Amino acid sequence: MTEAVTPPSPFDPPSLPPEKPGADEAAITPGDIRDGAAVALMVAVAGVLLALLWVWLAPRVQYVSNGEAVFLRNTESEARIGADGTFFLLSAGLGVLSAVGVFLWRRRGGVPLVIGLGIGSLFAALVGWRLGLWLGPSSDLPAVAAKAGKGVPFDAPLQMLAHGVLLVWPMTAVLVHLGLTALWSPRDPEPGPAWAVYPPPHVHADPAAPKPPRP
């Protein structure tokens, strides 16, 4: 004989839905926070590289002195704008490299990594800007002009006319990292069919079981 199965009562509390696969993995752990802080520190240190490259590759603006005042040697030169363009291109390239490096290090991505990458990239851009100004030609024009002499051209200090280029590195790094994560990061397993997650409200008797004898 088959065992009788009692159908569920409508007054019974509803059963909790099963947890989604990977729900525990989606939570932010202290390890994720440490990874984000490490990313911010490593990317920020790369600002030194940006400063060195900017000083090396930025076009030079030259001044000349007549003994009383300092003038641009070539008033039609676009070197002043070229310094901003060089910083822009270097920041974009380093943003791509930092995003790829972080993705290869932690393919699963995560909010702490993105935040660390953004903060570190912004700090790196600031370091590259200020350190580049310090490593470049002196900003004391009267002293440099007096040292160079009358009619002798000398390099002007680096200048950043468009401070918006400081956002190029963090924006590029975050966007590239999000794109790489969306395309190639490990994906959560697909949920099973609805009947496997939520069983039917009642159970039918096994049709292959022997039927009870008639009285």
ABEGO torsion letter per residue (X at the ends): XBBBBBBBBAABBBBBBBBBBGAAAABBBAAAAAAAAAAAAAAAAAAAAAAAAAAAABBBBBBBBAGABBBBABAABAAAAAAAAAAAAAAAAAAAAAAAAAAAABAAEEAAAAAAAAAAAAAAAAAAAAAAAAABBBABAAAAAAAAEBGBBBBBBBBBABAAAAAAAAAAAAAAAAAAAAAABBBBBBBBBAAAABBBABBBBBAABBBBBBX
